[in-house]
Amino acid sequence: YILSYKPRNKLPVEEYLKMQGRFAHMFKPGNEWMIEEVQKEVDRNWEELLKLCEL
């Protein structure tokens, strides 16, 4: 694997999800855990990709 772009700073997934109307249910009271789970998964996938690229 070759990583062609590495962002300077990682943005939280919350910024992306807010722009997408289909994820509005995640921002209702009591559903904060959904955003946390998505963030954990994204972080896990990013770390795995970095390991595959040996960066």
C-alpha positions in Angstrom: 0.0 0.0 0.0 1.1 3.5 -0.8 -0.5 6.5 0.9 -0.7 9.3 -1.6 -2.1 11.9 0.8 -1.8 12.3 4.6 -3.9 15.2 6.1 -2.1 17.6 8.4 -4.8 17.4 11.0 -7.6 14.9 11.4 -11.1 16.4 11.5 -13.8 14.7 13.6 -16.4 12.7 11.7 -19.0 14.9 13.4 -18.2 17.7 10.9 -18.9 15.4 7.9 -22.0 13.9 9.5 -23.6 17.3 10.2 -23.4 18.3 6.5 -25.3 15.1 5.6 -29.0 15.3 6.3 -29.3 11.5 6.3 -27.4 11.4 9.6 -29.6 13.9 11.5 -30.9 11.2 13.7 -27.4 10.8 15.2 -27.6 14.3 16.6 -30.8 13.8 18.6 -30.4 13.6 22.4 -29.5 10.1 23.5 -27.8 9.1 20.3 -24.3 10.6 21.0 -23.0 7.0 21.2 -23.6 6.6 17.5 -21.2 9.4 16.6 -18.6 8.0 19.1 -18.8 4.6 17.5 -18.4 5.9 14.0 -15.4 8.0 15.2 -13.8 4.9 16.8 -14.3 2.9 13.6 -12.8 5.6 11.4 -9.8 6.0 13.8 -9.3 2.2 13.8 -9.4 2.0 10.0 -7.0 4.9 9.7 -4.5 3.3 12.0 -4.8 0.0 10.1 -4.1 1.8 6.8 -1.1 3.6 8.2 0.3 0.2 9.4 -0.3 -1.3 5.9 1.6 1.6 4.4 4.3 1.4 7.0 4.4 5.1 7.8 
